[in-house]
Structure formats: C-alpha cells, structure tokens
Amino acid sequence: RLLPVKENFLERQIFKDSGTVTREDIENIFSLYDRDGSGYIENEELKGFLKDLLSLIKKEYDFSDLEDFYVTIMKGCDTNRDGKLSKKELTMVLMALVQM
C-alpha cells in the first residue's frame, strides 16, 4: 500500500530543511517502508518509497516519470543489481537527496 503524503516521512520539514540525514532518520525511513520486515525495500514498498521521493522533487508527475525515476535511482544506488534497496543503498539515496 502506498503511503499518503501526510504519512510520508520524507515530507517532514525538519528532514527537508536540515541538510543532513542522521542514522535515526535512516532507521525510521527504512522501517517505515520495509513493511514486511524482509530487510529490503522491494516490490510495492519500493514503488511507494520512490513515489514519495519523486513527490519531493516534482509536484506533478505521471507514470512515465515514475518509471524513469525508478530506472535512474536503481541504476545509481542498487549496487548489487538485485532490484531492491538494502539499508546501505537507501542511505545512498537519502544522502543524494539532502545534497539537492
């Protein structure tokens, strides 16, 4: 299930304005999106995370934008090419986000 924006941790002003990502931020975000507790953000969890992430960058987007964003993020951060994000890979995504 995709998270509504009001539950999107990435939308919190403290996170967006701080310019840093703490270990606690990473843990909170990872546990929020790793709904099944598998240790990875994958499948629908990954789609929800990327949708929430894209909404920070681009307020209006369509399915094609989401697909392009998926390819870009996974190409840059899915270091072992398994189609899912580990906590380490998520950290890479979040570090890139705060530097934008």
GROMACS elastic network, one bead per residue, 0.5 to 0.9 nm:
[ bonds ]
;  ai    aj funct       b0    kb
    1    44     6  0.68016   500
    1    45     6  0.74176   500
    1    48     6  0.72577   500
    2    44     6  0.74682   500
    2    45     6  0.73915   500
    2    47     6  0.76221   500
    2    49     6  0.79740   500
    2    51     6  0.81458   500
    2    52     6  0.85521   500
    3     6     6  0.80349   500
    3     7     6  0.60505   500
    3     8     6  0.63606   500
    3    33     6  0.88187   500
    3    48     6  0.64856   500
    3    49     6  0.83288   500
    3    52     6  0.78119   500
    4     7     6  0.55054   500
    4     8     6  0.64632   500
    4    52     6  0.85269   500
    5     9     6  0.83717   500
    5    10     6  0.88116   500
    5    11     6  0.71469   500
    5    52     6  0.72018   500
    5    55     6  0.87245   500
    6     9     6  0.81258   500
    6    11     6  0.76754   500
    6    12     6  0.88742   500
    7    10     6  0.87332   500
    7    11     6  0.82009   500
    8    11     6  0.54752   500
    8    12     6  0.74370   500
    8    49     6  0.87515   500
    8    52     6  0.65795   500
    8    53     6  0.89608   500
    9    12     6  0.55979   500
    9    15     6  0.79546   500
    9    25     6  0.89408   500
    9    28     6  0.82673   500
    9    29     6  0.67262   500
    9    32     6  0.82371   500
    9    52     6  0.88007   500
   10    13     6  0.82996   500
   10    15     6  0.66769   500
   10    16     6  0.71341   500
   10    29     6  0.79324   500
   10    52     6  0.70902   500
   10    53     6  0.69274   500
   10    56     6  0.75636   500
   11    14     6  0.87189   500
   11    15     6  0.74622   500
   11    16     6  0.69717   500
   11    52     6  0.81312   500
   11    53     6  0.87233   500
   11    55     6  0.87567   500
   11    56     6  0.70113   500
   12    15     6  0.54918   500
   12    16     6  0.63775   500
   12    17     6  0.87076   500
   13    17     6  0.57773   500
   13    18     6  0.81304   500
   14    17     6  0.54440   500
   14    18     6  0.58400   500
   15    18     6  0.55973   500
   15    19     6  0.75269   500
   15    20     6  0.76553   500
   15    21     6  0.73702   500
   15    25     6  0.79762   500
   15    98     6  0.85124   500
   16    19     6  0.68334   500
   16    20     6  0.86063   500
   16    56     6  0.89655   500
   16    97     6  0.88915   500
   16    98     6  0.71367   500
   17    20     6  0.84029   500
   17    98     6  0.84937   500
   18    21     6  0.78117   500
   18    98     6  0.81184   500
   19    98     6  0.52442   500
   19    99     6  0.69042   500
   20    95     6  0.75968   500
   20    98     6  0.61806   500
   20    99     6  0.82910   500
   21    24     6  0.80870   500
   21    25     6  0.59850   500
   21    26     6  0.69862   500
   21    91     6  0.84940   500
   21    94     6  0.70833   500
   21    95     6  0.67169   500
   21    98     6  0.72621   500
   22    25     6  0.50348   500
   22    26     6  0.64453   500
   22    27     6  0.86769   500
   23    26     6  0.51261   500
   23    27     6  0.61917   500
   23    28     6  0.86043   500
   23    91     6  0.89431   500
   24    27     6  0.50289   500
   24    28     6  0.60353   500
   24    29     6  0.85017   500
   25    28     6  0.51362   500
   25    29     6  0.60551   500
   25    30     6  0.83975   500
   26    29     6  0.52146   500
   26    30     6  0.59042   500
   26    31     6  0.84480   500
   26    87     6  0.77088   500
   26    90     6  0.76903   500
   26    91     6  0.65496   500
   26    94     6  0.78770   500
   27    30     6  0.51602   500
   27    31     6  0.60420   500
   27    32     6  0.84218   500
   27    87     6  0.81065   500
   28    31     6  0.53204   500
   28    32     6  0.60245   500
   28    33     6  0.87367   500
   29    32     6  0.50571   500
   29    33     6  0.63123   500
   29    34     6  0.84520   500
   29    90     6  0.88670   500
   30    33     6  0.54308   500
   30    34     6  0.58147   500
   30    35     6  0.89393   500
   30    39     6  0.86090   500
   30    40     6  0.82503   500
   30    41     6  0.74547   500
   30    86     6  0.86784   500
   30    87     6  0.66037   500
   30    90     6  0.74945   500
   31    34     6  0.51219   500
   31    35     6  0.69264   500
   31    37     6  0.75794   500
   31    39     6  0.87213   500
   32    35     6  0.64567   500
   33    36     6  0.86449   500
   33    40     6  0.88100   500
   33    41     6  0.62938   500
   33    42     6  0.88539   500
   33    45     6  0.56105   500
   33    46     6  0.74686   500
   33    48     6  0.76408   500
   33    49     6  0.65174   500
   34    37     6  0.54547   500
   34    38     6  0.68035   500
   34    39     6  0.67274   500
   34    40     6  0.60996   500
   34    41     6  0.50480   500
   34    42     6  0.76832   500
   34    45     6  0.63961   500
   34    46     6  0.84707   500
   35    38     6  0.79712   500
   35    41     6  0.80593   500
   35    45     6  0.68667   500
   36    39     6  0.82555   500
   36    40     6  0.87519   500
   36    41     6  0.88685   500
   36    45     6  0.87319   500
   37    40     6  0.75175   500
   37    41     6  0.88775   500
   38    41     6  0.78438   500
   38    42     6  0.88623   500
   39    85     6  0.87858   500
   39    86     6  0.66636   500
   39    87     6  0.75503   500
   40    45     6  0.89181   500
   40    46     6  0.88574   500
   40    84     6  0.62507   500
   40    85     6  0.54561   500
   40    87     6  0.70197   500
   41    44     6  0.84400   500
   41    45     6  0.55912   500
   41    46     6  0.52386   500
   41    47     6  0.89828   500
   41    49     6  0.81454   500
   41    84     6  0.57189   500
   41    85     6  0.50393   500
   41    86     6  0.65660   500
   41    87     6  0.82342   500
   41    90     6  0.84266   500
   42    45     6  0.52877   500
   42    47     6  0.76995   500
   42    83     6  0.72206   500
   42    85     6  0.65484   500
   42    86     6  0.89570   500
   43    46     6  0.53162   500
   43    47     6  0.64239   500
   43    48     6  0.88035   500
   43    83     6  0.84739   500
   43    84     6  0.74862   500
   44    48     6  0.61152   500
   44    49     6  0.85600   500
   45    48     6  0.51563   500
   45    49     6  0.62019   500
   45    50     6  0.86583   500
   46    49     6  0.50504   500
   46    50     6  0.60772   500
   46    51     6  0.84125   500
   46    70     6  0.89757   500
   46    84     6  0.71453   500
   46    85     6  0.76363   500
   47    50     6  0.52115   500
   47    51     6  0.59900   500
   47    52     6  0.85625   500
   47    66     6  0.86126   500
   47    70     6  0.81172   500
   48    51     6  0.50745   500
   48    52     6  0.61677   500
   48    53     6  0.85134   500
   49    52     6  0.51894   500
   49    53     6  0.60592   500
   49    54     6  0.85396   500
   50    54     6  0.59019   500
   50    55     6  0.84471   500
   50    66     6  0.75082   500
   50    69     6  0.75847   500
   50    70     6  0.68091   500
   50    73     6  0.84678   500
   51    54     6  0.51510   500
   51    55     6  0.62122   500
   51    56     6  0.89502   500
   51    66     6  0.67912   500
   51    69     6  0.89593   500
   52    55     6  0.51672   500
   52    56     6  0.67997   500
   53    56     6  0.54183   500
   53    57     6  0.69675   500
   53    58     6  0.89402   500
   53    97     6  0.86197   500
   54    57     6  0.51933   500
   54    58     6  0.58695   500
   54    59     6  0.78147   500
   54    61     6  0.81189   500
   54    65     6  0.86341   500
   54    66     6  0.72697   500
   54    69     6  0.73712   500
   55    58     6  0.52261   500
   55    59     6  0.52155   500
   55    60     6  0.74467   500
   55    61     6  0.78711   500
   56    59     6  0.67644   500
   58    61     6  0.64884   500
   61    64     6  0.79435   500
   61    65     6  0.57964   500
   61    66     6  0.72062   500
   62    65     6  0.53192   500
   62    66     6  0.64215   500
   62    67     6  0.88264   500
   63    66     6  0.50312   500
   63    67     6  0.62080   500
   63    68     6  0.86646   500
   64    67     6  0.50912   500
   64    68     6  0.62010   500
   64    69     6  0.85294   500
   65    68     6  0.51190   500
   65    69     6  0.60419   500
   65    70     6  0.85327   500
   66    69     6  0.50206   500
   66    70     6  0.60965   500
   66    71     6  0.87090   500
   67    70     6  0.50331   500
   67    71     6  0.63528   500
   67    72     6  0.87113   500
   68    71     6  0.51979   500
   68    72     6  0.62381   500
   68    73     6  0.86809   500
   69    72     6  0.50673   500
   69    73     6  0.60390   500
   69    74     6  0.83929   500
   70    73     6  0.53155   500
   70    74     6  0.59689   500
   70    75     6  0.82976   500
   71    74     6  0.53110   500
   71    75     6  0.58659   500
   71    76     6  0.85227   500
   72    75     6  0.51904   500
   72    76     6  0.62192   500
   72    77     6  0.85029   500
   73    76     6  0.52657   500
   73    77     6  0.58042   500
   73    78     6  0.74985   500
   73    93     6  0.73729   500
   74    77     6  0.52018   500
   74    79     6  0.80458   500
   74    81     6  0.77060   500
   74    83     6  0.71773   500
   74    84     6  0.80546   500
   74    85     6  0.82350   500
   75    78     6  0.60851   500
   75    79     6  0.77781   500
   75    81     6  0.79347   500
   76    79     6  0.72865   500
   76    92     6  0.88249   500
   76    93     6  0.85096   500
   77    80     6  0.87340   500
   77    81     6  0.87381   500
   77    85     6  0.79055   500
   77    89     6  0.55819   500
   77    90     6  0.76152   500
   77    92     6  0.63182   500
   77    93     6  0.64904   500
   78    81     6  0.52046   500
   78    82     6  0.69958   500
   78    83     6  0.67970   500
   78    84     6  0.68458   500
   78    85     6  0.62226   500
   78    86     6  0.82177   500
   78    89     6  0.61542   500
   78    90     6  0.87351   500
   79    82     6  0.81371   500
   79    85     6  0.88889   500
   79    89     6  0.71313   500
   80    83     6  0.83448   500
   81    84     6  0.77653   500
   82    85     6  0.81309   500
   84    89     6  0.88246   500
   85    88     6  0.77915   500
   85    89     6  0.54600   500
   85    90     6  0.58911   500
   86    89     6  0.51147   500
   86    90     6  0.60927   500
   86    91     6  0.85765   500
   87    91     6  0.61823   500
   87    92     6  0.88226   500
   88    91     6  0.50983   500
   88    92     6  0.66438   500
   89    92     6  0.51311   500
   89    93     6  0.65910   500
   89    94     6  0.88682   500
   90    93     6  0.50774   500
   90    94     6  0.62440   500
   90    95     6  0.85744   500
   91    94     6  0.51317   500
   91    95     6  0.60070   500
   91    96     6  0.85379   500
   92    95     6  0.52014   500
   92    96     6  0.62519   500
   92    97     6  0.86445   500
   93    96     6  0.52700   500
   93    97     6  0.62525   500
   93    98     6  0.89990   500
   94    98     6  0.63850   500
   94    99     6  0.87426   500
   95    98     6  0.54637   500
   95    99     6  0.65214   500
   96    99     6  0.52744   500
   96   100     6  0.66527   500
   97   100     6  0.54305   500
